Amino acid sequence: MTDEDEVLAANAAFYSAFAASDARAMDAVWARRAPVACVHPGWEALVGRDRVMESWRRILRGGGASPISCGNAVAHLLGEAAFVTCLERLPGATLIATN
């Protein structure tokens, strides 16, 4: 598996966890040692793993996550770091995401 494939697999695991409202699976895709931050649509920026994971537990609790799918995912590798740009398709809207 190439580095790009691994990044895209991690991105797919994120959307699978979201679709299944699986907080444990969501926890598994977020870094444990590297700094993390998250901006949910309409929220302020959340910095730090504890704040980010608490936000996901709240969102996923009781299966309350919106139906979402990811398309056109492209991995961008920058040395030891990587990110993915993609389209998030929700009922009635399509958003551009950076993961």
DAWO-V353869 format. One record per pair of residues at least 24 apart in sequence whose C-alpha atoms are under 10 Angstrom apart, sorted by the first residue. I is the first residue (numbers start at 1). J is the second residue. D is the distance in Angstrom with one decimal. If there is no record, write none. Layout:
I;J;D
I;J;D
//
This chain:
3;75;9.1
3;76;9.9
3;77;8.0
3;82;9.2
4;74;8.6
4;75;5.8
4;76;7.6
4;77;7.2
4;82;8.6
4;83;9.8
4;84;9.6
5;75;8.2
6;75;9.3
7;74;9.2
7;75;6.4
7;76;8.6
7;77;8.5
7;81;9.8
7;82;7.1
7;83;7.5
7;84;7.6
7;99;9.9
8;73;7.3
8;74;7.5
8;75;6.3
8;76;9.7
8;82;9.9
8;83;9.1
8;84;7.4
9;75;10.0
10;84;9.7
10;99;9.8
11;70;8.9
11;73;8.4
11;74;9.9
11;75;9.0
11;83;8.9
11;84;7.3
11;85;9.7
11;86;9.6
11;99;7.3
12;69;9.6
12;70;8.0
12;71;10.0
12;73;9.1
14;70;9.9
14;99;9.3
15;68;7.7
15;69;7.0
15;70;7.0
15;88;9.5
16;68;9.6
16;69;8.9
16;70;9.7
17;60;9.1
18;56;8.8
18;59;9.1
18;60;7.3
18;63;9.2
18;64;9.9
18;65;6.8
18;66;8.5
18;67;8.5
18;68;8.0
18;69;9.4
19;60;9.1
19;63;8.8
19;64;9.9
19;65;7.2
19;66;7.9
19;67;6.4
19;68;6.7
19;69;8.0
20;60;8.5
20;63;7.6
20;65;8.5
20;67;9.5
21;56;9.1
21;57;8.9
21;59;8.2
21;60;4.7
21;61;7.1
21;62;7.7
21;63;5.1
21;64;7.4
21;65;6.3
21;66;9.4
21;67;10.0
22;56;9.4
22;57;8.7
22;60;6.8
22;61;8.5
22;62;9.8
22;63;8.3
22;65;9.9
23;53;8.5
23;54;9.6
23;56;6.9
23;57;5.8
23;58;9.2
23;59;9.1
23;60;6.4
23;61;7.8
23;63;9.9
24;53;9.9
24;56;10.0
24;57;9.0
26;53;8.2
26;56;7.5
26;57;8.7
26;60;9.2
27;52;9.5
27;53;6.7
27;54;9.8
27;56;8.4
27;57;9.0
38;99;8.8
39;98;9.9
41;95;9.4
41;97;9.9
66;90;7.3
66;91;8.2
67;91;7.1
68;93;9.9
68;94;9.4
69;94;9.6
70;94;9.7
70;95;9.7
70;96;9.7
70;97;9.0
71;96;9.8
72;96;9.9
73;97;9.3
73;98;9.5
73;99;9.8
74;98;9.7
75;99;9.4
//
